[in-house]
Amino acid sequence: MSQPKTKTKYVSKGERKADRQLSKAVKRDRTPIEKWQIKQKAWLKGLNPWIVVPNENTADTKARYVRVRAESEWGDPRKGFMFGSSKD
């Protein structure tokens, strides 16, 4: 009779996480323009990132800025702008 099959003795090396301090430092070094471009690219891909806009309710002085979804502020990216679509 044949021998029973045995599994290999492979041992996982475990998770390897990036240095948290390094990744936070990279995020802190981004300029506001870079942050805006990242959110705009995500919106154009069809994702719906959170953006910070001035609060419409000026009486609410605690919340001068509010977080809203990009589609509620910028609209649907799939509609887009078509060149030559104006009807003259």
PyMOL Python script that loads the backbone (N, CA, C, O; Angstrom):
from pymol import cmd

cmd.read_pdbstr("""\
ATOM      1  N   MET A   1       0.818  -1.184   0.000  1.00  0.00           N
ATOM      2  CA  MET A   1       0.000   0.000   0.000  1.00  0.00           C
ATOM      3  C   MET A   1       0.865   1.252   0.000  1.00  0.00           C
ATOM      4  O   MET A   1       2.017   1.251   0.434  1.00  0.00           O
ATOM      5  N   SER A   2       0.266   2.307  -0.500  1.00  0.00           N
ATOM      6  CA  SER A   2       1.023   3.556  -0.582  1.00  0.00           C
ATOM      7  C   SER A   2       0.964   4.305   0.744  1.00  0.00           C
ATOM      8  O   SER A   2       0.084   4.084   1.577  1.00  0.00           O
ATOM      9  N   GLN A   3       1.904   5.169   0.899  1.00  0.00           N
ATOM     10  CA  GLN A   3       1.975   5.982   2.106  1.00  0.00           C
ATOM     11  C   GLN A   3       0.881   7.057   2.073  1.00  0.00           C
ATOM     12  O   GLN A   3       0.515   7.511   0.989  1.00  0.00           O
ATOM     13  N   PRO A   4       0.347   7.479   3.239  1.00  0.00           N
ATOM     14  CA  PRO A   4      -0.617   8.586   3.242  1.00  0.00           C
ATOM     15  C   PRO A   4       0.085   9.902   2.875  1.00  0.00           C
ATOM     16  O   PRO A   4       1.232  10.127   3.260  1.00  0.00           O
ATOM     17  N   LYS A   5      -0.604  10.754   2.138  1.00  0.00           N
ATOM     18  CA  LYS A   5      -0.019  12.026   1.720  1.00  0.00           C
ATOM     19  C   LYS A   5       0.076  12.971   2.915  1.00  0.00           C
ATOM     20  O   LYS A   5      -0.843  13.057   3.730  1.00  0.00           O
ATOM     21  N   THR A   6       1.180  13.664   3.003  1.00  0.00           N
ATOM     22  CA  THR A   6       1.358  14.638   4.077  1.00  0.00           C
ATOM     23  C   THR A   6       1.505  16.017   3.457  1.00  0.00           C
ATOM     24  O   THR A   6       2.032  16.168   2.355  1.00  0.00           O
ATOM     25  N   LYS A   7       1.034  17.009   4.176  1.00  0.00           N
ATOM     26  CA  LYS A   7       1.174  18.384   3.702  1.00  0.00           C
ATOM     27  C   LYS A   7       2.608  18.846   3.895  1.00  0.00           C
ATOM     28  O   LYS A   7       3.343  18.318   4.729  1.00  0.00           O
ATOM     29  N   THR A   8       2.978  19.816   3.127  1.00  0.00           N
ATOM     30  CA  THR A   8       4.311  20.386   3.304  1.00  0.00           C
ATOM     31  C   THR A   8       4.340  21.154   4.607  1.00  0.00           C
ATOM     32  O   THR A   8       3.300  21.571   5.117  1.00  0.00           O
ATOM     33  N   LYS A   9       5.494  21.335   5.127  1.00  0.00           N
ATOM     34  CA  LYS A   9       5.648  22.012   6.416  1.00  0.00           C
ATOM     35  C   LYS A   9       5.892  23.507   6.214  1.00  0.00           C
ATOM     36  O   LYS A   9       6.787  24.078   6.836  1.00  0.00           O
ATOM     37  N   TYR A  10       5.103  24.143   5.348  1.00  0.00           N
ATOM     38  CA  TYR A  10       5.282  25.561   5.063  1.00  0.00           C
ATOM     39  C   TYR A  10       4.747  26.383   6.230  1.00  0.00           C
ATOM     40  O   TYR A  10       3.639  26.144   6.709  1.00  0.00           O
ATOM     41  N   VAL A  11       5.528  27.340   6.679  1.00  0.00           N
ATOM     42  CA  VAL A  11       5.112  28.225   7.757  1.00  0.00           C
ATOM     43  C   VAL A  11       5.052  29.638   7.199  1.00  0.00           C
ATOM     44  O   VAL A  11       6.019  30.122   6.612  1.00  0.00           O
ATOM     45  N   SER A  12       3.914  30.299   7.382  1.00  0.00           N
ATOM     46  CA  SER A  12       3.739  31.651   6.879  1.00  0.00           C
ATOM     47  C   SER A  12       4.693  32.612   7.564  1.00  0.00           C
ATOM     48  O   SER A  12       5.029  32.439   8.735  1.00  0.00           O
ATOM     49  N   LYS A  13       5.126  33.625   6.830  1.00  0.00           N
ATOM     50  CA  LYS A  13       6.028  34.619   7.399  1.00  0.00           C
ATOM     51  C   LYS A  13       5.271  35.728   8.115  1.00  0.00           C
ATOM     52  O   LYS A  13       5.887  36.625   8.692  1.00  0.00           O
ATOM     53  N   GLY A  14       3.964  35.679   8.086  1.00  0.00           N
ATOM     54  CA  GLY A  14       3.164  36.666   8.790  1.00  0.00           C
ATOM     55  C   GLY A  14       2.988  37.944   8.002  1.00  0.00           C
ATOM     56  O   GLY A  14       3.528  38.090   6.906  1.00  0.00           O
ATOM     57  N   GLU A  15       2.226  38.871   8.568  1.00  0.00           N
ATOM     58  CA  GLU A  15       1.963  40.139   7.896  1.00  0.00           C
ATOM     59  C   GLU A  15       3.181  41.046   7.983  1.00  0.00           C
ATOM     60  O   GLU A  15       3.931  41.030   8.959  1.00  0.00           O
ATOM     61  N   ARG A  16       3.346  41.821   6.949  1.00  0.00           N
ATOM     62  CA  ARG A  16       4.413  42.820   6.945  1.00  0.00           C
ATOM     63  C   ARG A  16       3.768  44.160   6.688  1.00  0.00           C
ATOM     64  O   ARG A  16       3.382  44.470   5.560  1.00  0.00           O
ATOM     65  N   LYS A  17       3.655  44.936   7.710  1.00  0.00           N
ATOM     66  CA  LYS A  17       3.006  46.241   7.593  1.00  0.00           C
ATOM     67  C   LYS A  17       4.051  47.312   7.327  1.00  0.00           C
ATOM     68  O   LYS A  17       5.192  47.230   7.784  1.00  0.00           O
ATOM     69  N   ALA A  18       3.632  48.299   6.588  1.00  0.00           N
ATOM     70  CA  ALA A  18       4.510  49.444   6.345  1.00  0.00           C
ATOM     71  C   ALA A  18       4.620  50.240   7.645  1.00  0.00           C
ATOM     72  O   ALA A  18       3.745  50.164   8.507  1.00  0.00           O
ATOM     73  N   ASP A  19       5.668  50.975   7.768  1.00  0.00           N
ATOM     74  CA  ASP A  19       5.884  51.780   8.961  1.00  0.00           C
ATOM     75  C   ASP A  19       4.793  52.850   9.045  1.00  0.00           C
ATOM     76  O   ASP A  19       4.645  53.662   8.132  1.00  0.00           O
ATOM     77  N   ARG A  20       4.043  52.848  10.124  1.00  0.00           N
ATOM     78  CA  ARG A  20       2.922  53.773  10.285  1.00  0.00           C
ATOM     79  C   ARG A  20       3.390  55.228  10.311  1.00  0.00           C
ATOM     80  O   ARG A  20       2.743  56.101   9.734  1.00  0.00           O
ATOM     81  N   GLN A  21       4.503  55.483  10.975  1.00  0.00           N
ATOM     82  CA  GLN A  21       5.007  56.855  11.046  1.00  0.00           C
ATOM     83  C   GLN A  21       5.395  57.372   9.670  1.00  0.00           C
ATOM     84  O   GLN A  21       5.194  58.547   9.365  1.00  0.00           O
ATOM     85  N   LEU A  22       5.947  56.501   8.841  1.00  0.00           N
ATOM     86  CA  LEU A  22       6.344  56.904   7.500  1.00  0.00           C
ATOM     87  C   LEU A  22       5.128  57.233   6.642  1.00  0.00           C
ATOM     88  O   LEU A  22       5.119  58.240   5.934  1.00  0.00           O
ATOM     89  N   SER A  23       4.098  56.383   6.702  1.00  0.00           N
ATOM     90  CA  SER A  23       2.915  56.635   5.876  1.00  0.00           C
ATOM     91  C   SER A  23       2.186  57.895   6.331  1.00  0.00           C
ATOM     92  O   SER A  23       1.650  58.631   5.502  1.00  0.00           O
ATOM     93  N   LYS A  24       2.158  58.153   7.637  1.00  0.00           N
ATOM     94  CA  LYS A  24       1.533  59.378   8.123  1.00  0.00           C
ATOM     95  C   LYS A  24       2.336  60.608   7.708  1.00  0.00           C
ATOM     96  O   LYS A  24       1.762  61.652   7.395  1.00  0.00           O
ATOM     97  N   ALA A  25       3.651  60.487   7.704  1.00  0.00           N
ATOM     98  CA  ALA A  25       4.496  61.606   7.290  1.00  0.00           C
ATOM     99  C   ALA A  25       4.273  61.932   5.817  1.00  0.00           C
ATOM    100  O   ALA A  25       4.259  63.102   5.434  1.00  0.00           O
ATOM    101  N   VAL A  26       4.100  60.902   4.992  1.00  0.00           N
ATOM    102  CA  VAL A  26       3.842  61.122   3.570  1.00  0.00           C
ATOM    103  C   VAL A  26       2.515  61.849   3.385  1.00  0.00           C
ATOM    104  O   VAL A  26       2.420  62.760   2.563  1.00  0.00           O
ATOM    105  N   LYS A  27       1.486  61.455   4.145  1.00  0.00           N
ATOM    106  CA  LYS A  27       0.189  62.120   4.040  1.00  0.00           C
ATOM    107  C   LYS A  27       0.266  63.566   4.504  1.00  0.00           C
ATOM    108  O   LYS A  27      -0.372  64.440   3.917  1.00  0.00           O
ATOM    109  N   ARG A  28       1.049  63.830   5.563  1.00  0.00           N
ATOM    110  CA  ARG A  28       1.178  65.195   6.068  1.00  0.00           C
ATOM    111  C   ARG A  28       1.905  66.104   5.089  1.00  0.00           C
ATOM    112  O   ARG A  28       1.654  67.308   5.055  1.00  0.00           O
ATOM    113  N   ASP A  29       2.798  65.540   4.301  1.00  0.00           N
ATOM    114  CA  ASP A  29       3.589  66.342   3.369  1.00  0.00           C
ATOM    115  C   ASP A  29       2.823  66.710   2.103  1.00  0.00           C
ATOM    116  O   ASP A  29       3.322  67.498   1.300  1.00  0.00           O
ATOM    117  N   ARG A  30       1.638  66.168   1.903  1.00  0.00           N
ATOM    118  CA  ARG A  30       0.858  66.506   0.706  1.00  0.00           C
ATOM    119  C   ARG A  30       0.348  67.937   0.800  1.00  0.00           C
ATOM    120  O   ARG A  30      -0.071  68.390   1.865  1.00  0.00           O
ATOM    121  N   THR A  31       0.388  68.638  -0.319  1.00  0.00           N
ATOM    122  CA  THR A  31      -0.137  69.992  -0.358  1.00  0.00           C
ATOM    123  C   THR A  31      -1.653  69.934  -0.528  1.00  0.00           C
ATOM    124  O   THR A  31      -2.177  68.901  -0.943  1.00  0.00           O
ATOM    125  N   PRO A  32      -2.369  71.008  -0.220  1.00  0.00           N
ATOM    126  CA  PRO A  32      -3.818  71.007  -0.432  1.00  0.00           C
ATOM    127  C   PRO A  32      -4.210  70.752  -1.890  1.00  0.00           C
ATOM    128  O   PRO A  32      -5.254  70.156  -2.156  1.00  0.00           O
ATOM    129  N   ILE A  33      -3.388  71.194  -2.821  1.00  0.00           N
ATOM    130  CA  ILE A  33      -3.691  70.958  -4.239  1.00  0.00           C
ATOM    131  C   ILE A  33      -3.607  69.467  -4.559  1.00  0.00           C
ATOM    132  O   ILE A  33      -4.449  68.938  -5.285  1.00  0.00           O
ATOM    133  N   GLU A  34      -2.581  68.781  -4.014  1.00  0.00           N
ATOM    134  CA  GLU A  34      -2.458  67.338  -4.232  1.00  0.00           C
ATOM    135  C   GLU A  34      -3.637  66.583  -3.639  1.00  0.00           C
ATOM    136  O   GLU A  34      -4.142  65.636  -4.241  1.00  0.00           O
ATOM    137  N   LYS A  35      -4.079  67.007  -2.446  1.00  0.00           N
ATOM    138  CA  LYS A  35      -5.233  66.354  -1.813  1.00  0.00           C
ATOM    139  C   LYS A  35      -6.479  66.537  -2.680  1.00  0.00           C
ATOM    140  O   LYS A  35      -7.263  65.607  -2.868  1.00  0.00           O
ATOM    141  N   TRP A  36      -6.644  67.740  -3.198  1.00  0.00           N
ATOM    142  CA  TRP A  36      -7.800  68.035  -4.050  1.00  0.00           C
ATOM    143  C   TRP A  36      -7.771  67.194  -5.325  1.00  0.00           C
ATOM    144  O   TRP A  36      -8.803  66.687  -5.764  1.00  0.00           O
ATOM    145  N   GLN A  37      -6.570  67.046  -5.924  1.00  0.00           N
ATOM    146  CA  GLN A  37      -6.439  66.258  -7.149  1.00  0.00           C
ATOM    147  C   GLN A  37      -6.757  64.786  -6.912  1.00  0.00           C
ATOM    148  O   GLN A  37      -7.364  64.137  -7.764  1.00  0.00           O
ATOM    149  N   ILE A  38      -6.352  64.261  -5.767  1.00  0.00           N
ATOM    150  CA  ILE A  38      -6.648  62.864  -5.442  1.00  0.00           C
ATOM    151  C   ILE A  38      -8.157  62.650  -5.351  1.00  0.00           C
ATOM    152  O   ILE A  38      -8.685  61.664  -5.864  1.00  0.00           O
ATOM    153  N   LYS A  39      -8.850  63.590  -4.689  1.00  0.00           N
ATOM    154  CA  LYS A  39     -10.307  63.469  -4.558  1.00  0.00           C
ATOM    155  C   LYS A  39     -11.002  63.633  -5.906  1.00  0.00           C
ATOM    156  O   LYS A  39     -11.987  62.949  -6.184  1.00  0.00           O
ATOM    157  N   GLN A  40     -10.494  64.535  -6.743  1.00  0.00           N
ATOM    158  CA  GLN A  40     -11.095  64.753  -8.049  1.00  0.00           C
ATOM    159  C   GLN A  40     -10.902  63.539  -8.951  1.00  0.00           C
ATOM    160  O   GLN A  40     -11.820  63.165  -9.682  1.00  0.00           O
ATOM    161  N   LYS A  41      -9.726  62.919  -8.912  1.00  0.00           N
ATOM    162  CA  LYS A  41      -9.484  61.719  -9.708  1.00  0.00           C
ATOM    163  C   LYS A  41     -10.389  60.578  -9.259  1.00  0.00           C
ATOM    164  O   LYS A  41     -10.900  59.826 -10.089  1.00  0.00           O
ATOM    165  N   ALA A  42     -10.587  60.446  -7.950  1.00  0.00           N
ATOM    166  CA  ALA A  42     -11.478  59.405  -7.438  1.00  0.00           C
ATOM    167  C   ALA A  42     -12.903  59.653  -7.913  1.00  0.00           C
ATOM    168  O   ALA A  42     -13.605  58.713  -8.285  1.00  0.00           O
ATOM    169  N   TRP A  43     -13.337  60.914  -7.905  1.00  0.00           N
ATOM    170  CA  TRP A  43     -14.687  61.259  -8.365  1.00  0.00           C
ATOM    171  C   TRP A  43     -14.860  60.949  -9.842  1.00  0.00           C
ATOM    172  O   TRP A  43     -15.908  60.452 -10.256  1.00  0.00           O
ATOM    173  N   LEU A  44     -13.824  61.242 -10.649  1.00  0.00           N
ATOM    174  CA  LEU A  44     -13.895  60.970 -12.077  1.00  0.00           C
ATOM    175  C   LEU A  44     -13.918  59.471 -12.382  1.00  0.00           C
ATOM    176  O   LEU A  44     -14.462  59.055 -13.404  1.00  0.00           O
ATOM    177  N   LYS A  45     -13.330  58.662 -11.500  1.00  0.00           N
ATOM    178  CA  LYS A  45     -13.367  57.208 -11.673  1.00  0.00           C
ATOM    179  C   LYS A  45     -14.731  56.621 -11.323  1.00  0.00           C
ATOM    180  O   LYS A  45     -15.001  55.456 -11.612  1.00  0.00           O
ATOM    181  N   GLY A  46     -15.585  57.425 -10.702  1.00  0.00           N
ATOM    182  CA  GLY A  46     -16.907  56.937 -10.324  1.00  0.00           C
ATOM    183  C   GLY A  46     -17.044  56.677  -8.839  1.00  0.00           C
ATOM    184  O   GLY A  46     -18.102  56.242  -8.383  1.00  0.00           O
ATOM    185  N   LEU A  47     -15.991  56.935  -8.073  1.00  0.00           N
ATOM    186  CA  LEU A  47     -16.084  56.800  -6.627  1.00  0.00           C
ATOM    187  C   LEU A  47     -16.739  58.070  -6.077  1.00  0.00           C
ATOM    188  O   LEU A  47     -16.901  59.052  -6.802  1.00  0.00           O
ATOM    189  N   ASN A  48     -17.106  58.048  -4.826  1.00  0.00           N
ATOM    190  CA  ASN A  48     -17.817  59.178  -4.249  1.00  0.00           C
ATOM    191  C   ASN A  48     -17.112  59.623  -2.961  1.00  0.00           C
ATOM    192  O   ASN A  48     -17.590  59.319  -1.868  1.00  0.00           O
ATOM    193  N   PRO A  49     -15.981  60.337  -3.070  1.00  0.00           N
ATOM    194  CA  PRO A  49     -15.222  60.700  -1.869  1.00  0.00           C
ATOM    195  C   PRO A  49     -15.905  61.809  -1.069  1.00  0.00           C
ATOM    196  O   PRO A  49     -16.749  62.542  -1.584  1.00  0.00           O
ATOM    197  N   TRP A  50     -15.521  61.911   0.187  1.00  0.00           N
ATOM    198  CA  TRP A  50     -15.992  62.996   1.043  1.00  0.00           C
ATOM    199  C   TRP A  50     -15.152  64.229   0.751  1.00  0.00           C
ATOM    200  O   TRP A  50     -13.938  64.131   0.571  1.00  0.00           O
ATOM    201  N   ILE A  51     -15.799  65.393   0.703  1.00  0.00           N
ATOM    202  CA  ILE A  51     -15.079  66.660   0.554  1.00  0.00           C
ATOM    203  C   ILE A  51     -15.573  67.619   1.628  1.00  0.00           C
ATOM    204  O   ILE A  51     -16.666  67.455   2.170  1.00  0.00           O
ATOM    205  N   VAL A  52     -14.760  68.614   1.924  1.00  0.00           N
ATOM    206  CA  VAL A  52     -15.105  69.602   2.948  1.00  0.00           C
ATOM    207  C   VAL A  52     -15.478  70.903   2.253  1.00  0.00           C
ATOM    208  O   VAL A  52     -14.705  71.424   1.449  1.00  0.00           O
ATOM    209  N   VAL A  53     -16.667  71.431   2.564  1.00  0.00           N
ATOM    210  CA  VAL A  53     -17.147  72.670   1.956  1.00  0.00           C
ATOM    211  C   VAL A  53     -17.626  73.611   3.057  1.00  0.00           C
ATOM    212  O   VAL A  53     -17.966  73.157   4.150  1.00  0.00           O
ATOM    213  N   PRO A  54     -17.659  74.915   2.786  1.00  0.00           N
ATOM    214  CA  PRO A  54     -18.204  75.849   3.777  1.00  0.00           C
ATOM    215  C   PRO A  54     -19.672  75.553   4.053  1.00  0.00           C
ATOM    216  O   PRO A  54     -20.425  75.193   3.148  1.00  0.00           O
ATOM    217  N   ASN A  55     -20.069  75.706   5.312  1.00  0.00           N
ATOM    218  CA  ASN A  55     -21.440  75.420   5.720  1.00  0.00           C
ATOM    219  C   ASN A  55     -22.387  76.475   5.148  1.00  0.00           C
ATOM    220  O   ASN A  55     -22.126  77.674   5.248  1.00  0.00           O
ATOM    221  N   GLU A  56     -23.484  76.020   4.550  1.00  0.00           N
ATOM    222  CA  GLU A  56     -24.467  76.952   3.993  1.00  0.00           C
ATOM    223  C   GLU A  56     -25.226  77.690   5.091  1.00  0.00           C
ATOM    224  O   GLU A  56     -25.670  78.820   4.891  1.00  0.00           O
ATOM    225  N   ASN A  57     -25.372  77.054   6.246  1.00  0.00           N
ATOM    226  CA  ASN A  57     -26.059  77.661   7.369  1.00  0.00           C
ATOM    227  C   ASN A  57     -25.062  78.540   8.129  1.00  0.00           C
ATOM    228  O   ASN A  57     -24.298  78.037   8.953  1.00  0.00           O
ATOM    229  N   THR A  58     -25.065  79.850   7.857  1.00  0.00           N
ATOM    230  CA  THR A  58     -24.087  80.752   8.476  1.00  0.00           C
ATOM    231  C   THR A  58     -24.371  80.981   9.958  1.00  0.00           C
ATOM    232  O   THR A  58     -23.481  81.413  10.691  1.00  0.00           O
ATOM    233  N   ALA A  59     -25.588  80.702  10.411  1.00  0.00           N
ATOM    234  CA  ALA A  59     -25.916  80.878  11.824  1.00  0.00           C
ATOM    235  C   ALA A  59     -25.245  79.812  12.687  1.00  0.00           C
ATOM    236  O   ALA A  59     -25.026  80.029  13.879  1.00  0.00           O
ATOM    237  N   ASP A  60     -24.923  78.680  12.105  1.00  0.00           N
ATOM    238  CA  ASP A  60     -24.269  77.593  12.835  1.00  0.00           C
ATOM    239  C   ASP A  60     -22.772  77.878  12.889  1.00  0.00           C
ATOM    240  O   ASP A  60     -22.032  77.497  11.983  1.00  0.00           O
ATOM    241  N   THR A  61     -22.322  78.554  13.964  1.00  0.00           N
ATOM    242  CA  THR A  61     -20.921  78.956  14.047  1.00  0.00           C
ATOM    243  C   THR A  61     -20.017  77.830  14.536  1.00  0.00           C
ATOM    244  O   THR A  61     -18.796  77.918  14.404  1.00  0.00           O
ATOM    245  N   LYS A  62     -20.600  76.773  15.097  1.00  0.00           N
ATOM    246  CA  LYS A  62     -19.769  75.646  15.539  1.00  0.00           C
ATOM    247  C   LYS A  62     -19.216  74.881  14.349  1.00  0.00           C
ATOM    248  O   LYS A  62     -18.076  74.419  14.373  1.00  0.00           O
ATOM    249  N   ALA A  63     -20.024  74.751  13.312  1.00  0.00           N
ATOM    250  CA  ALA A  63     -19.610  73.987  12.137  1.00  0.00           C
ATOM    251  C   ALA A  63     -19.462  74.940  10.953  1.00  0.00           C
ATOM    252  O   ALA A  63     -20.388  75.098  10.157  1.00  0.00           O
ATOM    253  N   ARG A  64     -18.309  75.567  10.842  1.00  0.00           N
ATOM    254  CA  ARG A  64     -18.081  76.486   9.719  1.00  0.00           C
ATOM    255  C   ARG A  64     -17.911  75.715   8.418  1.00  0.00           C
ATOM    256  O   ARG A  64     -18.253  76.214   7.345  1.00  0.00           O
ATOM    257  N   TYR A  65     -17.381  74.496   8.515  1.00  0.00           N
ATOM    258  CA  TYR A  65     -17.219  73.632   7.347  1.00  0.00           C
ATOM    259  C   TYR A  65     -17.924  72.312   7.627  1.00  0.00           C
ATOM    260  O   TYR A  65     -17.962  71.845   8.765  1.00  0.00           O
ATOM    261  N   VAL A  66     -18.482  71.717   6.579  1.00  0.00           N
ATOM    262  CA  VAL A  66     -19.155  70.429   6.715  1.00  0.00           C
ATOM    263  C   VAL A  66     -18.603  69.469   5.675  1.00  0.00           C
ATOM    264  O   VAL A  66     -18.122  69.882   4.620  1.00  0.00           O
ATOM    265  N   ARG A  67     -18.681  68.182   5.990  1.00  0.00           N
ATOM    266  CA  ARG A  67     -18.245  67.146   5.059  1.00  0.00           C
ATOM    267  C   ARG A  67     -19.453  66.640   4.293  1.00  0.00           C
ATOM    268  O   ARG A  67     -20.471  66.274   4.880  1.00  0.00           O
ATOM    269  N   VAL A  68     -19.325  66.625   2.982  1.00  0.00           N
ATOM    270  CA  VAL A  68     -20.406  66.129   2.123  1.00  0.00           C
ATOM    271  C   VAL A  68     -19.805  65.205   1.071  1.00  0.00           C
ATOM    272  O   VAL A  68     -18.594  65.198   0.850  1.00  0.00           O
ATOM    273  N   ARG A  69     -20.665  64.431   0.431  1.00  0.00           N
ATOM    274  CA  ARG A  69     -20.213  63.571  -0.654  1.00  0.00           C
ATOM    275  C   ARG A  69     -19.989  64.411  -1.906  1.00  0.00           C
ATOM    276  O   ARG A  69     -20.689  65.398  -2.133  1.00  0.00           O
ATOM    277  N   ALA A  70     -19.014  64.015  -2.714  1.00  0.00           N
ATOM    278  CA  ALA A  70     -18.643  64.790  -3.897  1.00  0.00           C
ATOM    279  C   ALA A  70     -19.786  64.878  -4.899  1.00  0.00           C
ATOM    280  O   ALA A  70     -19.962  65.917  -5.534  1.00  0.00           O
ATOM    281  N   GLU A  71     -20.570  63.808  -5.055  1.00  0.00           N
ATOM    282  CA  GLU A  71     -21.663  63.842  -6.033  1.00  0.00           C
ATOM    283  C   GLU A  71     -22.728  64.864  -5.660  1.00  0.00           C
ATOM    284  O   GLU A  71     -23.352  65.450  -6.545  1.00  0.00           O
ATOM    285  N   SER A  72     -22.951  65.090  -4.362  1.00  0.00           N
ATOM    286  CA  SER A  72     -23.945  66.090  -3.978  1.00  0.00           C
ATOM    287  C   SER A  72     -23.451  67.506  -4.271  1.00  0.00           C
ATOM    288  O   SER A  72     -24.258  68.414  -4.470  1.00  0.00           O
ATOM    289  N   GLU A  73     -22.138  67.699  -4.300  1.00  0.00           N
ATOM    290  CA  GLU A  73     -21.575  69.021  -4.561  1.00  0.00           C
ATOM    291  C   GLU A  73     -21.219  69.221  -6.034  1.00  0.00           C
ATOM    292  O   GLU A  73     -21.501  70.278  -6.599  1.00  0.00           O
ATOM    293  N   TRP A  74     -20.603  68.215  -6.660  1.00  0.00           N
ATOM    294  CA  TRP A  74     -20.105  68.339  -8.023  1.00  0.00           C
ATOM    295  C   TRP A  74     -21.013  67.702  -9.066  1.00  0.00           C
ATOM    296  O   TRP A  74     -20.849  67.962 -10.257  1.00  0.00           O
ATOM    297  N   GLY A  75     -21.951  66.886  -8.654  1.00  0.00           N
ATOM    298  CA  GLY A  75     -22.828  66.216  -9.611  1.00  0.00           C
ATOM    299  C   GLY A  75     -22.281  64.852 -10.021  1.00  0.00           C
ATOM    300  O   GLY A  75     -21.291  64.371  -9.470  1.00  0.00           O
ATOM    301  N   ASP A  76     -22.939  64.247 -10.989  1.00  0.00           N
ATOM    302  CA  ASP A  76     -22.571  62.913 -11.448  1.00  0.00           C
ATOM    303  C   ASP A  76     -21.447  63.008 -12.479  1.00  0.00           C
ATOM    304  O   ASP A  76     -21.607  63.700 -13.484  1.00  0.00           O
ATOM    305  N   PRO A  77     -20.311  62.332 -12.261  1.00  0.00           N
ATOM    306  CA  PRO A  77     -19.198  62.442 -13.217  1.00  0.00           C
ATOM    307  C   PRO A  77     -19.484  61.734 -14.540  1.00  0.00           C
ATOM    308  O   PRO A  77     -18.827  62.024 -15.540  1.00  0.00           O
ATOM    309  N   ARG A  78     -20.445  60.818 -14.569  1.00  0.00           N
ATOM    310  CA  ARG A  78     -20.727  60.084 -15.800  1.00  0.00           C
ATOM    311  C   ARG A  78     -21.464  60.941 -16.820  1.00  0.00           C
ATOM    312  O   ARG A  78     -21.421  60.646 -18.014  1.00  0.00           O
ATOM    313  N   LYS A  79     -22.130  61.983 -16.377  1.00  0.00           N
ATOM    314  CA  LYS A  79     -22.823  62.869 -17.320  1.00  0.00           C
ATOM    315  C   LYS A  79     -21.806  63.667 -18.127  1.00  0.00           C
ATOM    316  O   LYS A  79     -21.919  63.781 -19.348  1.00  0.00           O
ATOM    317  N   GLY A  80     -20.816  64.215 -17.435  1.00  0.00           N
ATOM    318  CA  GLY A  80     -19.697  64.871 -18.097  1.00  0.00           C
ATOM    319  C   GLY A  80     -20.077  66.038 -18.984  1.00  0.00           C
ATOM    320  O   GLY A  80     -21.233  66.457 -19.045  1.00  0.00           O
ATOM    321  N   PHE A  81     -19.077  66.543 -19.663  1.00  0.00           N
ATOM    322  CA  PHE A  81     -19.240  67.668 -20.561  1.00  0.00           C
ATOM    323  C   PHE A  81     -18.869  67.211 -21.957  1.00  0.00           C
ATOM    324  O   PHE A  81     -17.794  66.647 -22.161  1.00  0.00           O
ATOM    325  N   MET A  82     -19.739  67.445 -22.913  1.00  0.00           N
ATOM    326  CA  MET A  82     -19.489  67.022 -24.299  1.00  0.00           C
ATOM    327  C   MET A  82     -19.175  68.265 -25.134  1.00  0.00           C
ATOM    328  O   MET A  82     -19.930  69.237 -25.123  1.00  0.00           O
ATOM    329  N   PHE A  83     -18.068  68.223 -25.847  1.00  0.00           N
ATOM    330  CA  PHE A  83     -17.729  69.328 -26.739  1.00  0.00           C
ATOM    331  C   PHE A  83     -18.687  69.340 -27.929  1.00  0.00           C
ATOM    332  O   PHE A  83     -18.991  68.289 -28.493  1.00  0.00           O
ATOM    333  N   GLY A  84     -19.153  70.504 -28.304  1.00  0.00           N
ATOM    334  CA  GLY A  84     -20.026  70.627 -29.458  1.00  0.00           C
ATOM    335  C   GLY A  84     -21.450  70.163 -29.209  1.00  0.00           C
ATOM    336  O   GLY A  84     -22.197  69.912 -30.155  1.00  0.00           O
ATOM    337  N   SER A  85     -21.836  70.046 -27.934  1.00  0.00           N
ATOM    338  CA  SER A  85     -23.179  69.567 -27.657  1.00  0.00           C
ATOM    339  C   SER A  85     -24.185  70.708 -27.537  1.00  0.00           C
ATOM    340  O   SER A  85     -25.385  70.462 -27.415  1.00  0.00           O
ATOM    341  N   SER A  86     -23.703  71.973 -27.570  1.00  0.00           N
ATOM    342  CA  SER A  86     -24.624  73.088 -27.469  1.00  0.00           C
ATOM    343  C   SER A  86     -25.437  73.202 -28.755  1.00  0.00           C
ATOM    344  O   SER A  86     -24.942  72.951 -29.854  1.00  0.00           O
ATOM    345  N   LYS A  87     -26.666  73.579 -28.587  1.00  0.00           N
ATOM    346  CA  LYS A  87     -27.554  73.672 -29.765  1.00  0.00           C
ATOM    347  C   LYS A  87     -27.677  75.140 -30.157  1.00  0.00           C
ATOM    348  O   LYS A  87     -28.395  75.909 -29.518  1.00  0.00           O
ATOM    349  N   ASP A  88     -26.966  75.517 -31.215  1.00  0.00           N
ATOM    350  CA  ASP A  88     -27.014  76.895 -31.692  1.00  0.00           C
ATOM    351  C   ASP A  88     -27.919  77.009 -32.887  1.00  0.00           C
ATOM    352  O   ASP A  88     -28.087  78.100 -33.432  1.00  0.00           O
TER     353      ASP A  88
END
""", "prot")
cmd.dss("prot")
cmd.show_as("cartoon", "prot")
cmd.util.cbc("prot")
cmd.orient("prot")
